[in-house]
Amino acid sequence: MLKENQALLVTKRENKLYFSNFTGSGGALLITLKSRYIIIEGKYENQAQEQCKEFSIITLKEKSFLQCLREIAEREKIEELLFEEDDVVYSFYKKLKKLPFKLLESNKLIEDKRVIKNLNEIDKIKNSCKIAEKAIEISLKKFKVGMTEIELANEIELKSKQLGAEKIDFLIVVSGERGALPHGRPTDKKIKYGELLTIDFGCIYKGYHSDITRTYAVGEVSLKLKEIYNVVKEAQELGLSLVKAGANTKMIDNEVRMYIKKFGYENYFVHGLGHGLGLEGHENPILNQREINILKSEMVLTIEPGIYIPGVGGVRIEDTVVVKEYDCEILTTISKEFEEIGIC
């Protein structure tokens, strides 16, 4: 990954966690072929000692961060410094340019490494998914027609934290015509009988994200809405069946899109089929019509087709899966059968 005279400066929070287990918001890592450093302020020293067993800890006291960086570079004979171009702000970049080494963009070197998950990472994602699912299931047992989207969202968030989530990543609760908003946020709109209700939820457990979407019927809904639901469900199952090592992400997206087109809804599937998941809620690989990625075993990603019709409503169904050699392991297990809720 690195040459003899190179060092990698890691400033992005998720990448610091990936390499060092450090959960603090401050500090930076400096990694060479032979050495690993974490440079932090004094308030993080005890935390770094506890979490970063394989790193030399440099605490900023009389010297600035740049002074410490210069001293390490001189001692390690560093000539080139790789930095995270998507994370470093321009003002800090100008300061780095004054130091006596060549600056190189890391070109998502760490993100590319993070794409393949190890067993420990997959276990954390599984647990995150279990928390998200359980929070939805328990909250729906308390659901009553007339609750607002915000009230239901608050129930789900509270329950997820009680179940062990560090925090929520995002929470979409939309009903009725608002279901046509793929990224709609919960409002004080009351959830009514005869509508569809979509819940898209992701929480964080030990730094790792989950992502699941289910759509429910609030009582009896129209035949049109039932049709939309069935098309999305079948399209999602098709997408899942195509996930395996060696598969082309653009082709998977296209197959699902063509299936939806057979029913005349192609103009209402307005986003990509899925995305990677891990220390961030959206990572590589991306499944859409613009990018081509080849799936590899132990990648974690989502499959989430949807149909969104303005003035009518929408349906999205999403699972988080682990890519395997010949198929995929589905981590989100709530039933996807058409279900009516809120019936007394």
Helices and strands as residue ranges (DSSP letters): E 6-10, H 13-20, E 28-31, E 36-41, G 42-44, H 45-51, E 56-60, H 65-76, E 80-83, H 90-96, E 102-105, H 109-114, H 119-141, H 149-162, E 167-175, G 176-180, E 196-205, E 208-209, E 212-218, H 223-242, H 249-261, G 266-268, E 274-276, E 283-287, E 300-303, E 306-309, E 313-316, E 319-323, E 328-330, E 340-341
